[in-house]
Amino acid sequence: MYYIRVDANDNIGIGHMMRCLSIARAMRRRKVELTFFVADKASAAMVAEAGFGYVCLNSDYDYLDVESDKLLQKMRERRAENLLVDSYYVTESYLRKIREVANVTYIDDINRFIYPCDLLINYNIYADQLSYEERYRKAGLETEFALGPSYMPLRDEYLHIQPKAHEGFRVLVTTGATDSMDILGHLMGKALEQKLNESVEFVCIVGRYNHNRQALRDAFGGKSNITLLDPQETLADLIAECDMAVTAGGTTVYEMCAGGLPSVMLTLADNQMRAARTFAERNIIPYAGDVRTDMDGTILRILERIRECRDDRGLLEGMRAGMRRVVDGKGADRLAQLLIDRAR
């Protein structure tokens, strides 16, 4: 039996949960039973929908130290000796407590402090820049590491995406599960103002926790070449059917890489900044800016990039090849086998 501690809700989005579910599915294919520890009913619903068991701690997802004694009690009751943790709200004391009873793996993409764990995963393109080995050894930790995009835990449907022929120029727009700043509304409003929708078809995902859903439908639902879609179980089919994407610099950008969909990136959270800049510095995906500090400028740069790609298919093909070299889509399987091999 393996255990996973993760949450999802309208404040933190679903990225943590989705990557853990990808790993869990890969482990289940290897006949490993899994149970999730979650803070509340919102997270429990996603786990149940995916077909896994869960233990609801009835705790606050953003105050993990408060729940640590309860979690330890549940782990001892279940003899849970192997735990994968994925939360930005862990503390050093929280992880040290859990390590008293379990072999702990942590997924890191913010590098906030030295995490006392047995295995650390960072699948980001910049992970090799963070000097993990040197820093953790100086701290007296024998932590092992799984670093780089080869460990990106995508689902199977991203393994063999092939572009599908279609007319026109189609852009996939995904702005996260919450989009609290209404990036999608700003982007589509400016695209209409510039009449870009006359030559570009926009396929827009309205996130699971997007509270502007009705306003978006009222403003853009009937507009030519703008399609608003509810949250998708997977983006694989849409990646195959589109020519380009607009995406934030989180997990989704690695899905675009696996599918070879040329993209332009924006950021809306601190943990996305380093990835966005590294992709841009390596000439893989251009970075348009951070909407928190420059919404208008970021939107204008995105629309300009769309026009450039619409008019230059050679540019698209070069980006497609570069992105496919970053992610091969087999990260979940690699991590599943690694966790199984390291389990107590």
C-alpha positions in Angstrom: 0.0 0.0 0.0 1.2 3.5 -0.9 -0.2 6.8 0.4 -0.3 10.3 -1.1 -0.9 13.6 0.7 -2.3 16.3 -1.6 -5.2 18.8 -2.0 -7.1 20.7 -4.7 -9.5 23.5 -4.4 -10.5 26.9 -5.9 -7.6 28.7 -4.1 -4.7 26.4 -5.1 -6.2 24.9 -8.3 -5.9 21.3 -9.4 -2.3 21.0 -10.6 -1.0 19.2 -7.5 -3.8 16.7 -7.6 -3.6 16.0 -11.3 0.1 15.2 -11.2 -0.3 13.0 -8.1 -3.2 11.2 -9.9 -1.0 10.6 -12.9 1.6 8.9 -10.7 -1.1 7.0 -8.8 -2.5 5.6 -12.1 0.9 4.5 -13.2 1.4 2.7 -9.8 -2.0 1.1 -10.0 -1.1 -0.4 -13.4 1.8 -2.0 -11.5 -0.7 -3.6 -9.1 0.1 -1.2 -6.2 -2.9 -0.1 -4.0 -3.1 3.6 -3.1 -4.9 5.7 -0.7 -4.9 9.5 -0.5 -4.9 11.7 2.6 -6.7 15.0 1.9 -7.7 18.0 3.9 -11.4 18.4 2.9 -14.4 17.2 0.8 -13.4 19.2 -2.3 -10.2 17.2 -2.6 -11.9 14.0 -1.6 -14.4 14.4 -4.5 -11.6 14.6 -7.0 -9.9 11.5 -5.6 -13.1 9.5 -5.5 -13.9 10.6 -9.1 -10.6 9.1 -10.2 -11.4 5.8 -8.5 -9.0 5.9 -5.5 -9.7 5.6 -1.8 -9.1 8.5 0.5 -8.9 9.5 4.2 -10.4 13.0 4.8 -8.5 14.7 7.6 -11.0 17.6 8.0 -8.0 20.0 8.3 -6.9 23.3 6.8 -5.0 22.7 3.6 -2.8 25.8 4.2 -1.9 25.0 7.9 -0.3 21.6 7.7 1.5 21.8 11.0 -1.9 21.8 12.7 -2.9 18.5 11.1 0.4 16.7 11.6 -0.6 14.9 14.7 -3.8 13.7 13.2 -2.0 12.6 10.0 0.5 10.7 12.1 -2.2 8.9 14.0 -3.9 7.9 10.7 -0.6 6.7 9.3 0.2 4.6 12.4 -3.3 3.1 12.3 -2.8 2.0 8.7 0.8 1.2 9.1 1.5 3.7 6.2 5.2 3.4 5.6 5.5 5.2 2.3 4.1 8.6 1.6 4.3 11.0 -1.3 3.6 14.6 -0.3 2.6 17.4 -2.7 1.8 20.7 -1.1 3.4 24.2 -0.9 2.3 24.4 2.7 4.7 21.9 4.1 7.1 23.0 6.8 10.4 21.4 8.0 8.8 20.3 11.2 5.9 18.7 9.3 8.1 16.6 7.1 10.4 15.6 10.0 7.4 14.3 11.9 6.2 12.2 9.0 9.6 10.8 8.5 9.4 9.3 12.0 7.0 6.7 10.6 7.4 6.7 6.8 9.6 6.9 3.8 8.8 10.4 2.5 8.9 11.6 -1.1 8.2 15.3 -1.8 7.4 17.0 -5.1 9.2 20.4 -5.1 8.8 23.2 -7.6 9.3 26.3 -5.5 12.6 25.4 -3.7 11.5 27.4 -0.6 13.8 25.6 1.8 15.7 22.3 2.3 13.0 19.7 2.6 13.8 16.8 5.0 12.7 13.9 2.8 14.0 10.7 1.5 13.3 11.4 -2.2 12.8 14.8 -3.8 11.2 15.2 -7.2 11.5 18.3 -9.3 10.5 17.8 -12.9 10.9 21.4 -14.0 13.2 22.4 -16.9 15.4 24.4 -14.5 15.8 21.7 -11.8 19.5 21.2 -12.8 20.2 24.8 -11.8 19.3 24.5 -8.1 22.4 22.7 -6.7 20.3 20.2 -4.8 23.0 17.6 -4.2 25.5 20.1 -2.8 23.0 21.9 -0.6 21.3 18.8 0.9 24.6 17.1 1.7 25.8 20.2 3.5 22.6 20.0 5.5 23.4 16.5 6.5 20.7 14.8 4.4 21.1 11.7 2.3 18.1 12.7 0.1 17.9 11.1 -3.3 16.7 13.2 -6.3 14.6 12.7 -9.5 15.2 15.9 -11.5 14.3 17.3 -14.8 11.4 17.0 -17.4 12.0 13.3 -17.9 10.1 12.9 -14.6 7.2 15.1 -15.6 4.2 12.9 -14.5 1.9 13.2 -17.5 -0.9 10.8 -18.4 -0.7 8.2 -21.1 -2.8 10.1 -23.6 0.1 12.6 -24.0 2.5 9.9 -25.2 1.6 9.8 -28.9 -0.2 13.0 -29.9 -0.2 13.6 -33.6 -1.5 16.9 -35.2 -4.9 16.6 -36.9 -5.5 18.4 -40.2 -8.0 21.2 -40.1 -8.8 24.5 -41.8 -7.7 27.9 -40.5 -5.5 28.8 -37.6 -6.7 27.5 -34.2 -5.3 28.7 -30.8 -5.9 26.8 -27.6 -6.2 29.1 -24.5 -5.8 27.8 -21.0 -5.5 30.1 -18.1 -5.7 27.8 -15.1 -8.4 26.3 -12.9 -9.2 29.5 -11.1 -8.2 32.5 -13.3 -9.0 34.9 -10.5 -7.6 37.8 -12.5 -9.8 37.1 -15.5 -7.0 36.7 -17.9 -9.3 34.9 -20.4 -11.7 37.9 -20.3 -8.9 40.4 -20.9 -7.4 38.3 -23.7 -10.6 37.7 -25.6 -11.7 41.3 -25.1 -8.5 42.6 -26.7 -8.6 40.0 -29.5 -12.1 41.2 -30.4 -10.9 44.8 -30.2 -8.1 44.0 -32.7 -10.5 41.8 -34.8 -8.0 39.0 -34.5 -10.9 36.5 -34.3 -11.6 37.2 -38.0 -8.4 35.2 -38.9 -7.8 33.1 -35.8 -10.1 30.6 -34.0 -9.8 30.7 -30.2 -10.7 27.5 -28.3 -10.8 28.6 -24.6 -10.9 26.4 -21.5 -13.0 27.9 -18.7 -11.4 26.4 -15.6 -13.1 24.3 -12.9 -13.0 27.1 -10.3 -13.4 30.1 -12.6 -16.0 32.3 -11.0 -16.3 34.5 -14.1 -17.9 31.6 -16.1 -21.3 33.3 -16.7 -19.7 36.7 -17.5 -17.4 35.1 -20.0 -20.3 33.3 -21.7 -22.3 36.6 -21.8 -19.4 38.5 -23.3 -18.0 36.0 -25.8 -20.4 33.1 -26.1 -21.9 34.2 -29.4 -18.8 35.8 -30.9 -17.4 34.4 -34.2 -14.4 32.0 -33.9 -14.5 32.0 -30.0 -15.4 28.7 -28.4 -15.7 28.5 -24.6 -15.3 25.0 -23.2 -15.9 23.5 -19.8 -12.9 21.9 -18.0 -11.6 18.9 -19.9 -10.6 15.5 -18.6 -7.6 15.8 -20.8 -6.2 18.4 -23.2 -4.6 15.7 -25.5 -7.3 15.9 -28.2 -7.4 19.7 -28.2 -3.6 19.8 -28.5 -3.8 17.6 -31.5 -6.5 19.8 -33.1 -4.8 23.2 -32.6 -1.9 25.1 -34.2 -0.8 27.0 -31.1 -1.5 27.5 -27.4 -1.6 30.3 -24.8 -0.7 28.9 -21.4 0.5 29.8 -17.9 3.9 28.5 -16.9 2.7 25.6 -14.8 2.1 21.9 -15.5 0.2 22.6 -18.6 3.2 23.9 -20.5 4.8 20.4 -20.1 1.7 18.9 -21.6 2.1 21.2 -24.6 5.7 20.1 -24.9 4.7 16.5 -24.9 2.2 17.2 -27.6 4.5 19.4 -29.6 2.0 22.3 -29.6 3.9 25.7 -30.2 3.0 28.0 -27.3 3.4 31.4 -25.7 3.6 31.6 -22.0 2.4 33.9 -19.3 2.8 33.8 -15.5 0.4 34.4 -12.7 2.3 32.9 -9.7 5.8 33.0 -8.3 6.4 29.3 -8.8 5.9 29.7 -12.6 8.5 32.4 -13.1 11.7 30.4 -13.3 10.2 27.8 -15.7 8.9 30.6 -18.0 12.2 32.4 -18.1 14.2 29.2 -18.6 12.0 28.1 -21.5 12.4 31.5 -23.0 16.2 31.7 -22.4 16.6 28.3 -24.2 14.6 29.5 -27.1 11.9 26.8 -26.7 8.8 28.9 -25.7 8.6 32.7 -25.6 7.5 34.4 -22.4 5.0 37.2 -22.7 5.1 38.5 -19.1 3.5 38.3 -15.7 -0.2 39.4 -15.6 0.0 40.4 -11.9 2.3 43.3 -12.8 1.6 44.0 -16.5 -1.7 42.6 -17.6 -2.1 44.9 -20.7 1.5 44.4 -21.9 1.4 40.7 -21.5 -1.9 40.4 -23.4 -0.6 42.6 -26.3 2.6 40.5 -26.5 0.6 37.3 -26.6 -1.6 38.6 -29.5 1.5 39.7 -31.4 3.0 36.3 -31.1 -0.2 34.7 -32.3 -0.1 36.8 -35.4 3.6 35.9 -36.0 2.9 32.2 -35.8 -0.3 32.5 -37.9 1.8 34.0 -40.7 4.9 31.8 -40.4 4.3 28.1 -40.4 8.1 27.5 -40.5 8.3 29.2 -37.1 5.7 26.8 -35.8 7.5 23.7 -37.0 10.8 24.8 -35.4 9.0 25.3 -32.1 7.2 22.0 -32.3 10.5 20.1 -32.7 12.2 21.9 -29.8 9.3 21.3 -27.4 9.0 17.6 -28.2 12.7 17.2 -27.2 11.9 18.5 -23.7 9.2 16.0 -22.6 8.6 12.4 -23.8 5.5 11.8 -21.7 6.8 8.8 -19.8 7.6 10.6 -16.5 4.7 9.2 -14.5 5.9 5.6 -15.3 9.4 6.5 -14.3 8.3 7.9 -11.0 5.9 5.1 -10.3 8.7 2.5 -10.7 11.1 4.6 -8.7 8.6 4.9 -5.8 7.9 1.2 -5.9 11.6 0.3 -6.0 12.3 2.6 -3.0 9.3 1.5 -0.9 9.8 -0.1 2.5 
